[in-house]
Amino acid sequence: MTWIDPHCHLQLSDEDPQALLDRAPEVDWVVVPGIDLETSRQALALAEDERIHAAVGLHPHEASKWESERDGIAKLAPSGIAIGEIGLDYYRDLSPRDQQRSAFRDQLVLAEELDMPAVVHCRDAFADLFELIETTGTADRVVLHCWTGGPRWTKRFLALGVMFSFAGPVAFETGDTVRRGAELVPPNRATVETDTPYLSPPPFRKEANEPARVALVGAALASVWGVSIDEVAHITSANATRIYHP
Ligand SMILES: [Zn+2]
């Protein structure tokens, strides 16, 4: 059984990226998203390794840097395989919301121009996120990473045409809402990921996450869907390959 981890920030981990991959022999390849210009550069440097691919983008927490980093990000982007991590985060509100929206919109358009998938983060901002994806007509390239929406938003985004990626929260004891949303997602519309070094699934909740634990996320999704773990590994790997064509 092999897995793909299409969302792990190896460059943000305290541990050596190579050591983390060595501990995950069952993971075929990974995508390392940037969160700003510097970490996107680091992701591209890591992508010298044949199991590592990079995404380039500005995270909503960093959106106040958009004016100063947009040219650099646009220049680096063609060297990666996706645009990300981009999106909206009204929970932590670390950048002003209008700047989050313009950075997100511009980067969706960039993904469209470069014919690349867009790796999208969303927290407490479903309505604005939905509207920006809809108005830019970019749903067919959007992957909603670490999807935590419940049934109502899951249905709306399903109808919009996006892909969903599940992370640790689908395995959390407190993850009932996430699991009720996940139940509605057809297997051909989903991937699994770790979001390393964050969101480590049980029984490792208190530790830094790593790509090897993508199998625990897959196991949680298998029990939500009532299918075998093997089937989840197979279909999510096929989906990731189709989305990112590494
Ligand atoms: Zn992330």
Residues whose N, C-alpha, C, O or C-beta is under 5 A from the ligand:
A	BS01	ZN	E85 D195
